[in-house]
Amino acid sequence: MVPTNVNTRKTGRRRVLLPVVAVALMITAIQTAWATDGHQLIGIGALQEANGGAGVASPKDSTWVLLNPAGIVDLDRRFDFSFEYFRPYRYIEPHGLILPNSAAGRMQDDGAFPIPAMGLIFPHGQGAFGVGLFAVNGMGVDYRNSRTIIPRIFGQNFDRRTQYGVMKLSLAYAYKFDNGWALGVSANLDYERFKTDMLTLGFWETSGKNNWDDGFGGGLTVGVYKNWDRWSLGAAYTTPQWVQTFDKYKDLLPDPLDLPQTVQAGVSFKATPDVELLLDYKFINWTGVNQIARAPIQGGFGWKDQHVVKAGVNWTVNPKWTLRSGVSYGNSPITDKAVFANALFPAITELSATAGVSYAITENSDIHFTYEHAFGNTLTDSGKGDLFSLVGKGTKIHLDENCFTVQYSYKF
């Protein structure tokens, strides 16, 4: 028989070790965390992702600290940890006049990345506190050869790599009023990392030379939520997340890579006691971020705003098993007038489908699995944009994605 104090010490060590390991994985993940709502993930964790990112009116776990902090008033005291294996496939075919490296042919990259998330919920009276640490945004490529001809002329091989990732620490509080409406707010601390060897407007490699640079920033998310017998409504507004400029890359990015303001609103309907239907609309204001919205010839990326529709269904088969599915569709923020300029930032997928399953291990613990596929999208530069579009006419970029997420949830 093992003495009780030994078991207690082992349990204590496990409780300490799990958050430490989780944080280490988070830091590793933000080197590049891919996404499909522009450079945002369609959903965080297995439960959000399984419904295509829908659910602003249907709180399920601690990731709602970000999606809609008001919804956490209906959650039990809980801990959630998820781990996503994200495998995007992307390629570029440079074409055009003088500047593109047309001789490179099709260059491909299918590197995979880990994306963890973790959070806690603490109910308190008519309110609730929440905290979460999430990898939420990212993009990147690593091609074998340069997108442009200039490096080849000088025996160099830059202008072929980018990595960008964002981690977010969120602290939330929500309160449910006597009329049933809940109001929640989360304060978000953002940490960005970035590196690249891209060509600048001076037609030479950026001074950052593919070395990591980082910056901190922050903003708020404010949400409302109400649940009736069969219907629920929810909405959340996230302010712009103002972030520091990358000092090493001022010759490439003179303005900071702020995160855009977003609005997401939706409805949940219990078609039967066991079947829940979800429908959300999300607006992403990329044109409100100077560095992203500015035309490529002015040092930007020329992104447009996104309008995204998300739908999901949850079916509680029995007390042990729940099946989930979802779909997300949003226009690409990159148009055919800015393909060449965004060849190293190909955030162009539009349609994603998801499926997931949850299993109740015990009364207090659950495990969840989700698969997501972002259907391939290929864009060809029309040559009808600015100078970079004109010289890069015919350049193709492609992106599709597959990811698998496992999540453990514990109620205590």
C-alpha positions in Angstrom: 0.0 0.0 0.0 1.3 3.5 -0.9 1.1 6.0 2.0 -1.5 8.7 1.6 1.0 11.5 1.9 3.0 10.0 -1.0 -0.2 10.0 -3.2 -0.9 13.6 -2.1 2.7 14.7 -3.1 2.3 13.0 -6.5 -1.0 14.6 -7.1 0.4 18.0 -6.2 3.3 17.6 -8.5 1.0 16.7 -11.4 -1.2 19.7 -10.7 1.9 21.9 -10.9 3.5 20.1 -13.9 0.4 20.3 -16.1 0.2 24.2 -16.3 4.0 24.4 -16.7 3.9 22.0 -19.7 0.9 23.7 -21.1 2.6 27.1 -21.0 5.8 25.7 -22.6 3.7 24.3 -25.4 1.9 27.6 -25.9 5.2 29.4 -26.3 6.3 26.8 -28.9 3.1 27.1 -30.7 3.1 30.8 -31.4 6.2 30.5 -33.6 3.5 29.8 -36.3 -0.2 29.1 -35.5 -2.2 28.9 -38.8 -5.7 30.1 -39.2 -8.6 30.5 -41.6 -10.5 33.7 -40.6 -7.7 35.6 -42.3 -4.9 34.8 -39.9 -7.3 34.0 -37.0 -8.3 30.5 -36.0 -12.0 29.7 -36.9 -12.4 28.4 -33.3 -10.2 27.8 -30.2 -10.2 24.4 -28.7 -12.1 21.2 -29.7 -15.6 22.4 -28.8 -15.5 25.7 -30.6 -13.8 24.2 -33.6 -16.2 21.3 -33.8 -19.0 23.8 -34.5 -17.0 25.8 -37.1 -16.4 28.6 -34.5 -20.1 29.1 -34.0 -21.5 29.3 -30.5 -21.4 32.9 -29.3 -24.8 32.2 -27.8 -24.0 28.7 -26.5 -21.1 28.6 -23.9 -19.4 25.2 -23.6 -16.0 25.7 -22.0 -13.3 28.2 -20.8 -12.5 29.3 -24.4 -15.7 31.4 -24.2 -13.6 33.8 -22.2 -12.6 35.1 -25.6 -15.5 34.2 -27.8 -18.1 35.7 -25.5 -17.2 36.4 -21.9 -20.8 37.0 -20.9 -21.5 33.3 -21.6 -19.3 32.0 -18.8 -22.0 32.7 -16.2 -23.6 29.4 -17.3 -20.5 27.3 -16.9 -19.4 25.2 -14.0 -16.1 25.5 -12.2 -13.8 23.9 -14.7 -10.4 23.5 -16.3 -9.8 22.9 -20.1 -6.7 22.0 -22.0 -6.6 21.4 -25.7 -3.9 20.5 -28.2 -4.3 21.0 -31.9 -2.2 19.4 -34.7 -2.4 21.9 -37.6 -1.1 20.8 -41.0 -1.6 23.4 -43.8 -0.5 22.8 -47.4 0.4 25.8 -49.4 2.2 26.5 -52.6 3.3 29.4 -54.8 4.0 29.6 -58.6 5.7 32.9 -59.3 4.9 34.4 -62.7 5.1 37.8 -64.3 7.4 40.5 -65.6 11.1 40.8 -64.5 10.6 40.7 -60.7 9.0 37.3 -60.1 11.3 34.2 -59.9 9.4 32.3 -62.6 12.1 29.7 -63.0 11.4 28.4 -59.5 8.2 26.7 -60.6 5.8 25.4 -58.0 7.2 25.7 -54.5 5.4 23.8 -51.7 5.3 23.8 -47.9 3.4 21.3 -45.7 5.0 21.9 -42.3 2.8 21.1 -39.3 2.4 23.1 -36.1 1.1 22.5 -32.5 -1.6 24.9 -31.2 -2.5 24.5 -27.5 -5.1 26.3 -25.4 -6.0 26.3 -21.7 -8.4 28.0 -19.4 -10.2 28.1 -16.1 -13.7 29.2 -15.0 -14.7 30.1 -11.4 -18.4 30.8 -10.8 -19.1 33.3 -8.0 -22.6 34.1 -6.9 -24.5 35.6 -9.9 -21.2 36.0 -11.7 -18.1 34.2 -12.9 -14.4 34.7 -13.3 -12.4 33.3 -16.2 -8.8 33.1 -17.3 -7.3 31.6 -20.4 -4.0 31.4 -22.3 -4.6 30.8 -26.1 -2.6 30.7 -29.3 -5.1 32.5 -31.6 -3.5 33.9 -34.8 -0.7 33.1 -37.2 0.6 32.4 -40.6 3.8 31.5 -42.4 5.6 29.8 -45.2 9.1 28.4 -45.8 9.8 27.9 -49.5 13.0 26.5 -51.0 13.6 29.5 -53.3 12.9 33.2 -53.5 9.6 34.6 -54.7 11.5 37.2 -56.6 14.5 37.3 -59.0 16.6 39.8 -57.1 18.2 37.4 -54.6 19.2 35.0 -57.5 20.9 37.8 -59.3 23.2 38.4 -56.3 23.6 34.8 -55.3 21.2 35.1 -52.3 18.1 33.2 -51.4 15.9 35.5 -49.3 12.3 36.6 -49.8 11.0 33.1 -49.2 10.1 32.8 -45.5 7.7 34.2 -43.0 6.5 33.2 -39.5 4.0 35.1 -37.4 2.1 34.1 -34.3 0.0 35.6 -31.5 -0.7 34.4 -28.0 -3.4 35.9 -25.8 -3.8 36.0 -22.1 -7.4 36.9 -21.2 -8.9 37.7 -17.8 -12.7 37.8 -17.7 -15.6 38.6 -15.5 -19.3 38.1 -16.2 -22.5 39.0 -14.2 -26.0 37.7 -14.7 -28.7 40.3 -13.9 -32.1 39.4 -12.3 -33.8 39.7 -15.7 -31.6 36.8 -17.1 -29.3 38.9 -19.3 -25.6 38.6 -18.7 -22.8 41.1 -19.4 -19.2 40.1 -19.6 -15.8 41.7 -20.3 -12.4 40.3 -20.8 -9.1 42.2 -20.7 -6.7 40.7 -23.2 -2.9 40.9 -23.1 -1.4 40.0 -26.5 2.1 38.7 -27.3 3.2 38.7 -31.0 6.3 37.1 -32.6 7.4 37.7 -36.2 10.3 36.9 -38.5 10.8 37.0 -42.2 13.4 37.5 -45.0 11.0 39.4 -47.3 11.9 42.0 -49.9 11.2 45.6 -48.8 10.1 48.5 -50.9 13.9 49.2 -51.2 14.1 46.0 -53.2 16.4 44.3 -50.7 16.1 41.9 -47.8 14.6 43.4 -44.7 17.0 44.4 -41.9 15.4 41.8 -39.6 17.0 39.0 -41.7 14.6 36.3 -40.5 15.4 36.9 -36.8 12.6 36.8 -34.3 11.2 40.1 -33.1 8.3 40.4 -30.6 5.8 42.9 -29.2 3.1 43.3 -26.6 -0.3 44.8 -26.8 -3.8 44.5 -25.6 -7.5 45.3 -25.9 -10.9 44.3 -24.6 -13.8 41.9 -25.5 -17.3 42.9 -24.3 -20.2 40.4 -24.6 -23.9 40.0 -23.8 -25.8 36.7 -23.5 -29.3 35.4 -22.5 -30.7 31.9 -22.4 -34.4 31.1 -22.5 -35.9 27.6 -22.5 -35.0 26.7 -26.1 -33.4 29.9 -27.4 -30.2 31.7 -26.6 -28.8 34.9 -27.9 -25.3 36.2 -27.7 -23.0 38.9 -29.2 -19.5 40.0 -28.5 -17.3 42.9 -29.7 -13.5 42.8 -29.5 -11.8 46.1 -29.8 -8.7 46.6 -31.9 -5.7 45.0 -30.1 -3.0 47.6 -30.2 0.4 46.1 -30.4 4.0 47.4 -30.4 5.8 47.9 -33.7 8.4 45.3 -34.6 11.6 47.3 -34.3 13.8 44.9 -36.3 11.4 45.2 -39.3 10.6 48.9 -39.5 11.9 48.9 -43.1 9.2 46.3 -43.9 6.4 47.0 -41.4 6.5 50.7 -40.5 3.2 50.3 -38.6 2.4 47.7 -36.0 0.6 44.5 -36.9 -2.4 45.3 -34.7 -5.2 42.8 -34.5 -8.5 44.0 -36.0 -11.7 44.8 -34.2 -14.3 42.0 -34.6 -18.0 41.6 -34.0 -19.7 38.2 -33.6 -23.4 37.7 -33.0 -25.5 34.5 -33.0 -28.4 32.4 -31.9 -28.7 28.9 -30.4 -31.9 26.8 -30.7 -32.8 23.5 -29.0 -34.7 21.7 -31.8 -35.2 18.9 -29.3 -33.8 18.3 -25.8 -30.9 16.5 -27.4 -30.2 18.5 -30.6 -28.9 22.1 -30.6 -28.5 24.2 -33.7 -26.1 27.2 -33.9 -25.8 30.1 -36.3 -23.3 33.0 -36.0 -22.2 36.0 -38.1 -18.7 37.4 -37.7 -17.2 40.7 -39.1 -13.5 41.2 -39.2 -12.3 44.7 -39.8 -9.0 44.2 -41.6 -9.3 47.6 -43.3 -9.0 49.2 -39.8 -5.4 48.0 -39.4 -3.2 50.4 -41.4 -0.3 47.9 -41.9 -2.6 45.2 -43.3 -5.0 47.4 -45.3 -2.5 49.7 -47.0 -1.8 49.0 -50.6 1.3 46.8 -51.3 3.0 49.6 -53.2 2.7 51.7 -50.0 4.2 48.9 -47.8 1.0 47.1 -46.8 -0.8 44.0 -47.9 -4.1 45.3 -49.3 -6.4 43.1 -47.3 -10.2 43.6 -47.3 -12.8 43.1 -44.5 -14.2 39.7 -44.0 -17.8 38.6 -43.5 -18.0 35.1 -42.0 -21.1 32.8 -41.5 -20.7 29.9 -39.1 -23.2 27.1 -38.3 -23.1 24.1 -36.0 -25.1 21.3 -34.6 -24.7 19.3 -31.3 -26.4 16.0 -30.8 -26.4 14.4 -27.3 -26.7 10.8 -28.2 -26.7 9.6 -24.6 -25.2 10.8 -21.3 -21.8 9.5 -22.4 -21.6 10.6 -26.1 -22.1 13.9 -27.9 -21.6 14.4 -31.7 -20.8 17.8 -33.1 -20.3 19.3 -36.6 -20.0 22.7 -38.2 -19.2 24.8 -41.2 -17.6 28.2 -41.6 -17.5 30.3 -44.7 -16.0 33.8 -45.2 -14.6 35.7 -48.1 -10.8 35.7 -48.5 -9.3 39.0 -47.3 -6.9 38.8 -50.2 -8.2 39.5 -53.7 -6.8 38.6 -57.1 -5.3 42.2 -57.2 -2.9 41.5 -54.4 -1.8 37.8 -54.9 1.9 38.4 -55.6 2.2 40.8 -52.7 0.7 38.2 -50.3 2.5 35.2 -51.6 4.3 34.8 -48.3 1.1 35.5 -46.4 -1.4 33.2 -48.2 -4.4 33.5 -45.8 -7.0 32.7 -48.5 -9.1 29.7 -47.4 -12.8 30.5 -47.4 -14.7 27.3 -46.5 -14.1 25.0 -43.6 -16.0 21.9 -42.4 -15.6 20.3 -39.0 -16.7 17.2 -37.1 -16.2 16.3 -33.5 -17.1 13.9 -30.7 -17.2 14.2 -26.9 -17.1 11.4 -24.4 -17.9 11.7 -20.7 -15.1 9.7 -18.9 -16.6 10.3 -15.5 -19.2 12.7 -14.1 -16.5 15.4 -13.8 -14.2 14.8 -16.8 -14.7 14.7 -20.5 -12.5 14.2 -23.6 -13.2 15.8 -26.9 -11.9 15.1 -30.4 -12.3 17.3 -33.5 -11.3 17.2 -37.1 -11.3 20.3 -39.3 -10.7 20.6 -43.1 -10.3 24.0 -44.8 -11.0 23.4 -48.4 -8.4 24.4 -50.9 -8.5 27.8 -52.4 -6.2 29.0 -55.3 -5.8 32.6 -56.4 -4.1 33.9 -59.5 -2.9 37.5 -59.6 -5.0 39.4 -62.2 -2.4 42.1 -62.8 -5.1 44.7 -62.2 -3.9 46.0 -58.9 -0.9 48.2 -58.2 2.7 47.8 -59.6 3.3 44.6 -57.7 0.2 43.1 -59.1 1.2 44.2 -62.6 4.7 42.7 -62.5 3.4 39.6 -60.7 0.5 38.9 -63.1 -0.2 35.2 -63.3 1.4 34.3 -59.9 -0.6 31.6 -58.1 -1.0 30.9 -54.4 -2.8 28.0 -52.8 -3.8 27.0 -49.3 -5.7 24.1 -47.8 -5.6 22.9 -44.2 -6.3 19.8 -42.0 -6.2 19.8 -38.3 -6.9 17.4 -35.4 -7.7 18.6 -31.9 -7.9 16.7 -28.6 -9.2 18.4 -25.5 -9.5 17.4 -21.8 -12.1 19.1 -19.6 -12.3 18.7 -15.8 -15.1 20.1 -13.6 -14.2 20.5 -9.9 
